[in-house]
C-alpha cells in the first residue's frame, strides 16, 4: 500500500466528534488532542505516523504561525506527505 493509499484509509475511517462545548459561544468543537487521540489507532493499523510542527515566521511586517503536518509511511521511511498552512491574528 502506498503512502497515499494509507492516508486515504486513515481519512476515511477517522471519526473525531465534537464532544467539547464552548459555554460562552454555545457551540460544539473538537481539539487537536481529540483528533490525535482518534487517529492513533488508525495510524497503527496502516503502519504510519504523523508529526506536527508550529513556528512563528515573519513575512514583510507581519508575523504568522506556520503550521506543518507530515504523514509518514513507516514501511518506507523515504515516503511522506506534507502540508503547510499559515495563520495571522
C-alpha positions in Angstrom: 0.0 0.0 0.0 1.4 3.4 -0.9 1.5 6.4 1.4 -1.4 8.0 -0.4 -3.5 4.8 0.0 -2.7 4.6 3.7 -3.7 8.3 4.1 -6.9 7.5 2.3 -7.7 4.7 4.7 -7.0 6.9 7.7 -9.1 9.8 6.4 -12.0 7.5 5.5 -12.1 5.8 8.9 -11.3 8.8 11.1 -14.2 9.9 13.4 -13.5 12.7 15.8 -16.8 14.0 17.1 -17.2 17.5 18.5 -17.5 16.5 22.2 -16.4 19.8 23.8 -18.7 22.8 24.3 -17.8 26.5 24.4 -20.1 27.8 27.2 -19.7 31.4 26.2 -20.4 31.0 22.4 -22.6 27.9 23.0 -21.0 25.8 20.2 -19.5 22.4 20.0 -15.9 21.8 18.9 -13.1 19.3 18.9 -9.5 20.0 19.9 -6.3 18.9 18.2 -5.8 16.5 21.1 -9.2 14.9 20.4 -8.3 14.4 16.7 -4.9 12.9 17.6 -6.4 10.5 20.1 -8.9 9.3 17.5 -6.2 8.9 14.7 -3.6 7.0 16.7 -5.2 3.5 16.3 -5.8 4.1 12.6 -2.1 5.0 12.2 -1.1 1.8 13.9 -3.4 -0.1 11.6 -1.7 1.1 8.4 1.8 1.4 10.0 2.1 5.2 9.6 2.8 8.2 11.8 2.0 11.9 11.9 4.3 14.7 13.0 3.1 18.3 13.7 5.2 21.4 13.9 4.4 25.1 14.5 6.7 28.0 14.2 6.5 31.8 14.1 7.6 33.3 10.8 8.0 36.9 9.7 6.7 37.9 6.3 7.2 41.5 5.5 6.0 43.4 8.5 3.6 40.7 9.7 4.1 37.7 11.9 2.4 34.4 11.1 2.1 30.9 12.7 3.3 28.4 10.1 1.8 25.0 10.9 3.2 21.9 9.2 1.8 18.4 9.2 3.5 15.3 7.8 2.1 11.8 7.2 4.9 9.3 7.3 4.8 5.8 5.8 6.7 3.7 8.3 7.1 0.8 5.8 9.1 3.2 3.5 10.8 6.0 5.6 11.6 8.0 2.5 7.8 8.3 1.7 5.8 11.1 3.3 3.1 13.6 2.6 3.4 17.1 3.9 1.4 20.2 4.1 2.0 23.8 5.4 -0.5 26.4 6.4 -0.3 30.0 7.7 -2.4 31.9 10.2 -2.3 35.5 11.4 -4.0 37.5 14.1 
